[in-house]
Amino acid sequence: MTVTLPATGTGRATLALADDALVLSHRLAEWAGHAPALEEDVALANIALDLLGQARTLLSLVGDEDELAFLREERDFRNVQLVEQPNGDFAHTIARQLYFSSWQELLYADLAGSGDERLAPVAAKAVKEVAYHRDHAVQWTLRLGDGTPESHRRMQRAADTLWRYTGELFAPLDGLPAPGPSALREEWTARVTGTLRTAGLTVPDGPDQDAWSAGAGRQGIHTEPFGRMLAEMQHLHRSHPGATW
């Protein structure tokens, strides 16, 4: 089945934001029953459900949400590569969440005040959820970074490993109201580096982000683990086409 993708710039941008939320929601849901504490099972599941709700709303603005989620091929997804990275250990998941939710909160705050008739209401609701997502990641970053030598080592490793995927967050996303993601870099950097330093962690070094991006997810090019994740996410729907529950 061929899934019709949005043709307009606004539609493509909306799809990209939906894919960010959808893919990260699935990654976080993989923690169900495996988190290091029962409270974290609940917390990560709640964050995953928030993101899934955002994804459903955004997908419904550009097409049939089920078709877009479960019947597209890998190259048709437009999420940033950061959100598709495997969970790794708990520190890895927290670093991924810190980087992404810090960006998403800033972006949705801008969109909520943009006056865009379609995206502003969605962003206004979502930004309240994302503020919690970021706070959860910040508190765990502080706890792990300033904890035991082992938790510090793992948190530093996670921060270093995922840093190279953050440049893609600030790539221009045509179709969004001005100023767009590129204007968020300075504030994002201040927030994230402030959290890392407070946690006793070293801010990762890397090439200048104006010229550096490990990701091309917005162009439909994804990392190797994404294909396996997508196959798992889409398996039930594709195995029983047209089924209702």
ChimeraX attribute file (.defattr): number of C-alpha atoms within 10 A of each C-alpha:
attribute: neighborCount
match mode: 1-to-1
recipient: residues
	/A:1	6
	/A:2	8
	/A:3	15
	/A:4	12
	/A:5	14
	/A:6	15
	/A:7	9
	/A:8	12
	/A:9	13
	/A:10	18
	/A:11	19
	/A:12	20
	/A:13	21
	/A:14	26
	/A:15	26
	/A:16	25
	/A:17	20
	/A:18	29
	/A:19	29
	/A:20	26
	/A:21	25
	/A:22	26
	/A:23	28
	/A:24	27
	/A:25	25
	/A:26	21
	/A:27	19
	/A:28	24
	/A:29	19
	/A:30	17
	/A:31	19
	/A:32	14
	/A:33	13
	/A:34	12
	/A:35	18
	/A:36	11
	/A:37	10
	/A:38	11
	/A:39	10
	/A:40	15
	/A:41	17
	/A:42	15
	/A:43	17
	/A:44	22
	/A:45	21
	/A:46	17
	/A:47	21
	/A:48	24
	/A:49	18
	/A:50	18
	/A:51	26
	/A:52	22
	/A:53	17
	/A:54	23
	/A:55	25
	/A:56	19
	/A:57	16
	/A:58	26
	/A:59	24
	/A:60	15
	/A:61	16
	/A:62	21
	/A:63	16
	/A:64	13
	/A:65	17
	/A:66	14
	/A:67	15
	/A:68	22
	/A:69	22
	/A:70	17
	/A:71	18
	/A:72	18
	/A:73	16
	/A:74	14
	/A:75	13
	/A:76	19
	/A:77	23
	/A:78	23
	/A:79	28
	/A:80	30
	/A:81	23
	/A:82	27
	/A:83	27
	/A:84	26
	/A:85	22
	/A:86	17
	/A:87	18
	/A:88	10
	/A:89	13
	/A:90	18
	/A:91	24
	/A:92	22
	/A:93	23
	/A:94	24
	/A:95	27
	/A:96	25
	/A:97	24
	/A:98	26
	/A:99	25
	/A:100	24
	/A:101	24
	/A:102	23
	/A:103	24
	/A:104	26
	/A:105	22
	/A:106	19
	/A:107	20
	/A:108	22
	/A:109	19
	/A:110	21
	/A:111	24
	/A:112	19
	/A:113	14
	/A:114	17
	/A:115	12
	/A:116	14
	/A:117	9
	/A:118	13
	/A:119	21
	/A:120	19
	/A:121	16
	/A:122	17
	/A:123	25
	/A:124	16
	/A:125	14
	/A:126	20
	/A:127	21
	/A:128	13
	/A:129	18
	/A:130	24
	/A:131	16
	/A:132	14
	/A:133	25
	/A:134	21
	/A:135	15
	/A:136	18
	/A:137	23
	/A:138	25
	/A:139	15
	/A:140	19
	/A:141	28
	/A:142	19
	/A:143	15
	/A:144	24
	/A:145	26
	/A:146	17
	/A:147	15
	/A:148	11
	/A:149	11
	/A:150	11
	/A:151	17
	/A:152	21
	/A:153	15
	/A:154	18
	/A:155	30
	/A:156	24
	/A:157	16
	/A:158	20
	/A:159	24
	/A:160	18
	/A:161	14
	/A:162	18
	/A:163	19
	/A:164	19
	/A:165	21
	/A:166	23
	/A:167	20
	/A:168	23
	/A:169	23
	/A:170	18
	/A:171	18
	/A:172	15
	/A:173	20
	/A:174	16
	/A:175	14
	/A:176	19
	/A:177	17
	/A:178	13
	/A:179	13
	/A:180	17
	/A:181	21
	/A:182	17
	/A:183	15
	/A:184	18
	/A:185	18
	/A:186	9
	/A:187	13
	/A:188	21
	/A:189	14
	/A:190	10
	/A:191	16
	/A:192	18
	/A:193	16
	/A:194	13
	/A:195	20
	/A:196	23
	/A:197	13
	/A:198	15
	/A:199	22
	/A:200	16
	/A:201	23
	/A:202	14
	/A:203	16
	/A:204	15
	/A:205	9
	/A:206	10
	/A:207	9
	/A:208	9
	/A:209	15
	/A:210	11
	/A:211	7
	/A:212	14
	/A:213	18
	/A:214	17
	/A:215	21
	/A:216	17
	/A:217	22
	/A:218	25
	/A:219	14
	/A:220	17
	/A:221	18
	/A:222	22
	/A:223	14
	/A:224	10
	/A:225	11
	/A:226	18
	/A:227	15
	/A:228	9
	/A:229	17
	/A:230	19
	/A:231	14
	/A:232	11
	/A:233	16
	/A:234	16
	/A:235	12
	/A:236	12
	/A:237	16
	/A:238	13
	/A:239	9
	/A:240	9
	/A:241	9
	/A:242	7
	/A:243	9
	/A:244	6
	/A:245	2
